[in-house]
Amino acid sequence: MRIAEKEQARERARKKAESSMGSFREPMTAEELRQIAAEKFEEAAALPPGPAQQKIITAATGLRHAADVKSWLASELWPPK
């Protein structure tokens, strides 16, 4: 691949990434992530068992894990050196 083709490929990838990110938002706090996860779990509880419910539960679990990781990183609790 020539240099010009590589540059064009990078530019296309950058534009695709920017368009998928949407507008800039401040990062969510751990508490906000937990709140959204709780709402998703409630939404899933209202659905009958099936693929749609499982998809929402998976998303809610990911949000809950993200909140846990964010809390852990923000804390001053680190393993001993």
C-alpha positions as CSV (number, residue, x, y, z in Angstrom):
1,M,0.0,0.0,0.0
2,R,1.4,3.4,-0.9
3,I,1.7,6.2,1.6
4,A,-1.2,8.2,0.0
5,E,-3.5,5.2,0.3
6,K,-2.5,4.7,3.9
7,E,-3.2,8.3,4.7
8,Q,-6.6,8.0,3.0
9,A,-7.4,4.8,5.0
10,R,-6.4,6.6,8.2
11,E,-8.6,9.5,7.4
12,R,-11.6,7.3,6.6
13,A,-11.1,5.4,9.9
14,R,-10.9,8.7,11.8
15,K,-14.1,10.0,10.3
16,K,-15.9,6.8,10.9
17,A,-14.8,6.8,14.6
18,E,-15.8,10.5,15.0
19,S,-19.3,9.8,13.5
20,S,-19.9,6.8,15.7
21,M,-18.9,8.8,18.9
22,G,-21.6,11.5,18.3
23,S,-21.3,14.7,20.1
24,F,-18.8,15.1,23.0
25,R,-20.2,14.4,26.5
26,E,-18.5,14.5,29.8
27,P,-17.7,11.0,31.1
28,M,-20.3,9.5,33.3
29,T,-19.7,9.1,37.0
30,A,-19.9,5.7,38.7
31,E,-23.1,6.7,40.3
32,E,-24.7,7.7,36.9
33,L,-23.6,4.3,35.5
34,R,-25.2,2.5,38.4
35,Q,-28.4,4.5,38.0
36,I,-28.6,3.6,34.3
37,A,-27.9,0.0,35.0
38,A,-30.7,-0.1,37.6
39,E,-33.1,1.4,35.1
40,K,-32.0,-1.2,32.5
41,F,-32.6,-4.0,35.0
42,E,-36.1,-2.7,35.7
43,E,-36.8,-2.5,32.0
44,A,-35.6,-6.1,31.6
45,A,-37.8,-7.2,34.5
46,A,-40.9,-5.9,32.7
47,L,-40.2,-7.9,29.6
48,P,-41.0,-11.6,29.1
49,P,-38.0,-14.0,29.0
50,G,-36.3,-14.1,25.7
51,P,-33.5,-12.6,23.5
52,A,-34.7,-9.0,24.0
53,Q,-34.7,-9.3,27.8
54,Q,-31.3,-11.0,27.7
55,K,-29.8,-8.3,25.6
56,I,-30.9,-5.6,28.1
57,I,-29.6,-7.6,31.0
58,T,-26.2,-8.0,29.3
59,A,-26.1,-4.3,28.7
60,A,-27.1,-3.5,32.3
61,T,-24.5,-5.9,33.7
62,G,-21.8,-4.2,31.6
63,L,-22.8,-0.8,32.9
64,R,-22.7,-2.1,36.5
65,H,-19.2,-3.6,35.9
66,A,-18.1,-0.3,34.4
67,A,-19.3,1.6,37.5
68,D,-17.4,-0.9,39.7
69,V,-14.2,-0.4,37.7
70,K,-14.6,3.4,37.7
71,S,-15.1,3.4,41.5
72,W,-12.1,1.1,42.0
73,L,-9.8,3.3,39.9
74,A,-11.0,6.5,41.6
75,S,-10.4,5.0,45.1
76,E,-7.1,5.1,47.0
77,L,-7.3,1.4,47.6
78,W,-4.4,-0.2,45.9
79,P,-2.7,-3.5,46.5
80,P,0.4,-3.4,48.7
81,K,3.7,-2.9,46.8
